[in-house]
């Protein structure tokens, strides 16, 4: 492996396990106790550490611990530093540390010297690297967790308030971002066959209804509410129903969605790259604007400052510094920000839960070993996270699945265009209202654009 492919980051997270002791016949040992030195009792969580490449697409589990409901700050600190020192001795260069924003991890951030309180967070800095004092180690709050926290925080508090400068520059009549506007949008489009916000269902906007934590933590449920399609639908609704007070909500959704897509990107289309200098400059300007924008947003009827705002700013500052190092100092051609997320660890947990929703410590050990060594990886339908696209260092691909997929594609029949039902255009247009005609117009434009872009003829 070339030296530049050894640039990496350390990502860690934990999942709940069953409090039980089990005897392993192969090792003649009992599993189920806490493995953190100096602690005792039955473990309630499994803590996993994964190393992930930045330039090259690889990942590798490097350790795990069974823990209780809490971990002393110094213990977690020492474990992380020991792992970093060990992998650096093999030639890897650990540049960042990614975790969610749970209370345990915030205590760790504090112990490591990361400043994230409101009055200092805008100018947050990386911490000193544990192996080389001249280097820095970035601490990144997982952007997927942060995004979910922001969306669910908005839902819980019902309203947000935009900064005065944003309201003035956009000519808004109000600075209120109200979750009720989504309910109004769905109700407005309910009778239409063709909908602008086609993915939003009435049950998705029943915000007064209590939801279980599992549904809340699914990123797909947050993305249903905050995406560019919903933003466009709100703008259309604002014009069609003459409700200009909806525009601030559309603006917030569009802006937060843009930050999220940029910060968990794994495609060349949105990758950070200096090949297109204008696009690169615009992306950096957006990041700088967005962290100031989020800093000035007020939450709830009492206009609070929330922890998810600090986490967004911390993640944004870290991404800005890392992209500068990788693109300008190390000379990368492009950078995928998805390399900084926790998707790789969450995918491991999803695969373990397929076999056992809440495994014992012994089951967890065996499942993790199986996943790490034998590369038993599948796409988990309905997972809380997107599918991570990196390969394991120990790669034993399964050819069976590939052969089945190839056979399925070959057997798939494409219908003859002449067999499709022909519809009288004028008769069809009489059956739909003006709003639905608008949707048809934009769908037709999208089809023509795609055809023209790829030089096809239809």
Secondary structure, DSSP 4 states (H G I P E B T S, - for coil): --GGGGEEEEEEEEEE-----EEETTTTEEE-B--STT--SB--EEEEEEEEESSS-EEEEEEEEEE-S---HHHHHHHHHHHHHHHHHTT-EEEEEEE---HHHHHHHHHHT---STTTGGG--PEEPSS-TTSEEEEEE-HHHHHHHHHHHHHHH-EEE--HHHHHHHT-S--EEETHHHHHHHHHHTT-SS-TTTT--GGGG-TTS---HHHHT-HHHHHHHSSHHHHHHHHHHHHHTT-GGGHHHHHHHHHHHHHHHHHT--STTT-EESSSHHHHHHHHHHHHHHHHHHHH-EETTTTB--HHHHHHHHHHHHHHHHHIIIIIIS--SEE-GGGGSSHHHHHHHHHHHHH-TT--HHHHHHHHHHHHHH------TT-SSPPP-PEESS----HHHHHHHHHHHHHPPPPPGGGSPP--HHHHHHTS-HHHHHHHHHHHHHHHHHHHHTT---
